[in-house]
Amino acid sequence: MNDNFRDLKERIRKLDALLADGGSQDLSFAQAVSALRRAAKHGDRTRDPSPALRALLEKAEILGRSRTRSTS
């Protein structure tokens, strides 16, 4: 597995943990994580993540950060 793809998978795991910790109540965040998981599942792990996959990751992380700020 490519190191950059490994990093992406670790970031997805963090988003999954946030989702499991009550994030499923935020529909847009849950949908963003779901779309990211589906795209990563079909990604080529021997290459760097595609720009589209990175964009999905950024969107999910932004929604996750806004979720954590609103609960604090």
C-alpha positions as CSV (number, residue, x, y, z in Angstrom):
1,M,0.0,0.0,0.0
2,N,1.2,3.5,-0.8
3,D,2.2,5.6,2.2
4,N,-0.1,8.4,1.1
5,F,-3.0,6.0,0.8
6,R,-2.2,4.6,4.2
7,D,-2.4,8.1,5.6
8,L,-5.7,8.6,3.9
9,K,-7.1,5.3,5.4
10,E,-6.0,6.5,8.9
11,R,-7.8,9.8,8.5
12,I,-10.9,7.9,7.4
13,R,-10.7,5.7,10.5
14,K,-10.7,8.9,12.6
15,L,-13.7,10.2,10.8
16,D,-15.4,6.8,11.3
17,A,-14.7,7.1,15.1
18,L,-16.2,10.5,15.1
19,L,-19.2,9.2,13.2
20,A,-19.7,6.3,15.7
21,D,-19.5,8.8,18.5
22,G,-22.8,10.4,17.6
23,G,-22.0,12.0,14.3
24,S,-24.6,9.9,12.5
25,Q,-27.1,12.5,13.7
26,D,-25.5,15.0,11.3
27,L,-26.8,13.8,8.0
28,S,-24.4,15.8,5.8
29,F,-21.4,14.5,7.7
30,A,-22.6,10.9,7.6
31,Q,-23.2,11.2,3.9
32,A,-19.8,12.7,3.3
33,V,-18.0,9.9,5.3
34,S,-20.1,7.3,3.4
35,A,-19.1,8.7,0.0
36,L,-15.5,8.8,1.1
37,R,-15.6,5.2,2.2
38,R,-17.1,4.1,-1.1
39,A,-14.5,6.0,-3.1
40,A,-11.6,4.7,-1.1
41,K,-12.9,1.2,-1.4
42,H,-12.5,1.4,-5.2
43,G,-9.2,3.4,-5.2
44,D,-5.9,2.2,-6.4
45,R,-3.9,1.6,-3.2
46,T,-0.6,1.4,-5.1
47,R,-0.8,5.0,-6.2
48,D,-1.4,8.3,-4.5
49,P,-5.1,9.1,-3.8
50,S,-6.8,10.9,-6.7
51,P,-7.8,14.5,-6.4
52,A,-11.4,13.5,-6.3
53,L,-10.7,11.2,-3.3
54,R,-8.7,14.0,-1.6
55,A,-11.6,16.4,-2.1
56,L,-14.1,14.0,-0.5
57,L,-11.7,13.6,2.4
58,E,-11.4,17.4,2.9
59,K,-15.2,17.8,2.7
60,A,-15.7,15.1,5.4
61,E,-13.0,16.6,7.6
62,I,-14.5,20.1,7.3
63,L,-17.9,18.8,8.3
64,G,-16.4,16.8,11.1
65,R,-14.6,19.8,12.5
66,S,-17.7,22.0,12.3
67,R,-19.6,19.2,14.1
68,T,-17.0,19.1,16.9
69,R,-17.0,22.8,17.3
70,S,-20.8,23.0,17.5
71,T,-20.9,20.3,20.3
72,S,-18.1,22.0,22.4
